[in-house]
Amino acid sequence: MSILGLDIGGANIKASDAVWRAISRPFAIWRQPEQLKDRIASILSEYPLTETVAVTMTAELADCFPTKTEGVRFVLDAVEQGIREWTSTGRVNSGDNPGRSLTVPVIVWSTDGELIAAETAKERPVKVAAGNWHALATWCGQFVPIGTGLLVDIGTTTTDLVPMRDGKPVPQGLTDVTRMQCGELSYSGVRRTPLCAIANSVPFRDGYSPLAAEVFATTLDIHLLLGDLPEDEHDLETANGKPATRSAAHDRIARMLCCDRNEVTLGEAIQIARFLCDVQRQRLAGSLERIARRSGSPCETVILSGSGTFLARRLIDENRNTSNATVISLADRLSPAVAESACAFAIAQLAAMTR
């Protein structure tokens, strides 16, 4: 049975089947939620043999939805509508697989540790809201069959720190709010986090300059300037819609000081970027230390995932409880593309195990 995993976030839709074919598509759901079903249909067209769709999500938190319950139901309705739109084109019943049923069931990951039918999920929204980290940690349990472990997943928007023991996730929190309270979830990523959420001011020349409380620049820009993320002139998913290049990042960071490139040199922008990167790392290090202290013993295995793996490596190298752990990078173990869509891949794998 061909299973497609979908991880539907607020800014990106990630998809993967169980045989390592993964994609990631930008989609700001808060801007045009009504287009979600069309985006789902488009993604399904790239996986024409799909027989089951397994879903996990974080998009329900987008502020286009009055409540998360409504968000969960909207997302699942859109998936079902997208499937109907896709099947109506006849792709499912193609010559590659004649006679296949047009019925494509939807199953959803629950933080109870199981896959449930979409209709059941709509009645249990708290169990499926923001459950992608739990699906990933559950699948990663195979890498920590015995002993203590930690999943460090740093993505574009958030960082997940999930304690593991004997092959299973053992988080203190299960919802966004409880996970943020205990340090297991931080709204700090390597692309989308506004720089004014990292620090109020930065060193500049002979003193400090406050940062404008505006989304003139994001963490993508500091990591571009520092060489941690590659340039991509075709990537326009930036604070000002200009390319993801070092030159454009220089402009965006200068704007944070209410300046332009004629007032802030490239060297000064790089110094600002280095300072902000250090602050971001120190804050995440504080969360890691809280979790390490609760464990009571050194971590034996660390699993790295997400586009911020470079930052995760620095965190674990600097912490005395993780510095001697065995490190498993999903980008190395799988592939960079699959690792970027790791939650989608994980849920496709989990669904395949139960079918």
N, C-alpha and C positions, 0 to 999 in steps of 0.2 A: 504494500500500500504506500502511495506517495503522499507524504505529509509536508505541508508548508507551515513553518513557524512565522508568526507575525508579532513583532514588538512595536506597538503603536504608541509613540511618544508625542509630546506636545509640539516638538520642532522637527522630528524625523520619524520616518517609518522604516523599520528594518525588517528584512525578510531572509529566511534561509530554509532550505530543505535539509533532510537528514544526511545528504551525501555531499555536504560542504559547498554548496552553491549559494552564496550570500550576496545581498545587495543592501544599500542604504540610500534612501531618497529623502531629501529635505521636504518638509511639509509643515508649515506653521498653522496648526489646526485652528488657533484662535482667530485667524484672519478670515478663513473661508471654510468653516466646518462642513458646510453642505457639499464640499468637493471631496470629502473623505471617501465616500463610496466609489467615486470615479478613480481615485488614486489606488484604492484596493483592487479594483477591476484591472487597472493597468499593470499592477504588480503581478496579479494572477496570470496575466497574459504571458509573462516571462517564465511561468512555471505551468505549462499547459497540461501536465499530467497529474496535477494536484487532485487528490481524492478526499483529503481531510485538511481543514485549516485549524491550527492550534494557535491561540491568541494569548498574549499578555500585554499589559498596557501601563502607561503613566499619563496618557492624554486626558484622562478624566479630571485632572487638576487644572486644566486650562480655564481661564476666566471667562470664556464664552459660555460655560455651563454654570447655571446658578448653584448647583450642588454636584458633588462627586457622584452621587447616585445617578443623577440625570446624565452625567458624563459617561459613566460606565455603560448605561443603557444605550446612549446615542452611539458610542463606538461600536458596540456589538450589533446594533441595528444596521450601522453603516457597513460593517463587514458582511452581514447577510445580504444587504442590498447590492454590495459590490460583487458578491458571488453570483447573484441572480443576473446582474448586468453582464458579467463575464460569460456565464453559461448561455445566455440568450444569443450570444454571437455564434454559438456552435463550436467554440474552441474545445470544450470538454469532449464533445462528441466528434472529434476530428478523425481523420483517416488513420492517424497514428494509433488510435485506440477505439475502433468502432464499437458502438453499442454500450459505451459507458453511461452509467446513470448520471443525470444532471443534478442529482442531489449530492451536495458537498457539505457534510456536517461540520459544525463549528464547536470546538471544545476550548475551554478557558482554564488557565492555571489559577489555582486557589492557594492562598498561603497556608491552608490546611495540609498542603503537600500532595494535592491530587488534581487531576484534570476533571472538570465538570462540564456538562452541557451548557450551551449559551443561555438557554431559558432559565436554567438553575442559577447561572451566574448573575443574571439580571435581578434575581431575588436575593442575592447575597453580595451586593456590591462592595461591602467592606472587605470581603475575603479576596476579591480579585483586583481591587484598585491598587495600583502601584505594586504589583506582585512580580515584576520582571526580575528583580534582584533575587527573589526567593527561588524562582525557577532556575536561574543560573547557578546559585549556590547548591541547590539540590543536585543538579547534573554534575557539578564540580566535585561532589562528594567522593567520586571514584578516585580522585587524586589524593584524598586523605582518608584511606580506609581505616586507619588506626592512628590515634593520637590527636594532637591539636593542630588546627589550621586556621587560616585567615584568607578570605577572598577580598582582594583590593581591586575594585572596579572604578576607575576614574574615566568618566566620559566627557561629553561636550558641556554638560550642564551640572552634573552631580557627581559625588563620590560616595560609593557604597563600601563600607567596611563590615564584612559579615564573618563573625566567629564561627568556626566549625570544629566538630569533634566526632571522631570515629565515623566519618563518612556522611555526616548530616550537619546542616546548618543549625546553630544554637543561638539565634539572635535574642537580645533582650527585648527588642521592639518588633512589632509586625506591621504597624501603620506608619505613614510618613511622620506624623507628629511624635509618636513614641520613639521612633528611630532617630529623629533629630534630637530629641531630649537626651538620649543616651549616647549620642556621638556616632551612631552607626550609619547615619545619613547626613551628608553635608551638601548644601546647595553651592557647590564650588566645583567647576569643571574647567577644562582647558580650552574651551572655545567661546561659550556663550555668557559667561559670568561678567557682568559689568564691572569695570575697574573701580568704580566708586563704591562697590560692595566689598572690595578687597581692603582698601585703606582710605582714610579721609584726606591724607596729605602725603606728599612724596618729597624726598630731598631734591632741591633744585638750586644749583649755584651756591650762594652763601647761606642758604637757609632752607626752609620748607615752603612748598606751595600747596595750598588746598586743591583738591580735585573738584571739578564741577560735578554736581549731582545730576549728571546726564549720561545717557548711553552713547557717548561719543566713541568709546572704544571698549573692547572686551578682552578677556584673557587670551583669545586667539592672537591678539596683537602683541602681547608681551612674549608669547612663545614663538611667534614668527620672528621677532627681532632678536631673540636669543638663539634662534636656530633649532629649537626643539620640535617645531612643526614645519613641514616643507611648504614652500610657496606654491600657490596655484592661481594663476592669473584668470582662470575660468571660474573660480569659486567666488561668488558674489554674496555669500551668506555671511556678511560682515555687518558691523554697526551702521555703516553709511552706504552699504550696497556697492562699494568699490572693491576692487580685487583683493584677494588674500595674498598680498605681496609685502615684502619688507618696506618698500617705499610708501605704500598706502598705509601700512601700520604706523610708520613714523608720523604721517599726517594725523592719523586718528588719535595717537597718544598726545601729540601736541595740542589737539583740541581739548583734551582733558584739563589742560592748564589754561584754557581759553586763549590759546596761541595758535600759530601755524608754523610750518617748517622754517619760515624765515626768522622765527623767534626762539625755536628749540632745535638745536642741532641733532643730527642723527646720533652722535655720541652721547648727548644728554638724554635722548629718548631711550637709548639702550640702558643707560644707568637707571633710569626710572623703571624700565621693564625688569631689570635685575632686582631692584628693591621690591617691586610688587610680587614678583615670583617668589622671593624669599618669604614675604608675608603670607602668601597663599600656602606655601609649604609648611610654615610654622603653625598655621591654624589647623591644617589637616594633621600635622604631627601631634597636636594636642588631642585630637579625637582618637588617633591611633594609640596614644599613651593611655587614655582612659580605658579603652577596650583591653589593652594588654594587661593593665593592672587588675581588671576584673577576672581575667583568665587565671591568674595566680601562678602560671608557669610559662616558660618560654615557648613561643610558637615554633612548631616543628616544620610546617609547610606553609608557604605563602603562594597563592595563585593570583597572577596579575592579569587584568583584563581591561579593555577599553582603549580609546585613543590617547589617554594620558598615562600609558604604561611607563613612559620615561620619568614622569613625576613620581609614580608609585615606587619605582626602584630607589629613588633617593630617600623616600620616606622610610622604607623598610631597612635600608642600609644604615640609617641614622638612629634607629630605635634599638636599644639593647635587647629587647624581647624578640625582635624579628631578624636582626642582623646575621644570625647564624642559621637561619631557616633554609630549608631546601626551597628554591624558587622555581615555580612553573609559570611560564609565560604562555598564555593562550595564543598570542600572535606567533610564537615559535612552534608551539605544539600543533596548532591548526593551520592558520594562515592569517595575515593581517586583515584581509577582507572578512573572514569568518569571525575573527576576534572583535572587529568593529560591530558586528551584528551578533555578538555572543549570546544575548538573551533569546533572540529569535532561533538561533541554532540550538540552544539548550532545550527550548520547549519543543522543537521538532524532534530532537533526540528522545526526550521524555515521552512524547506521544508515541513514537515508534516503539518504545519499550513496552508500552501498555496495550498495543494493538495486536 
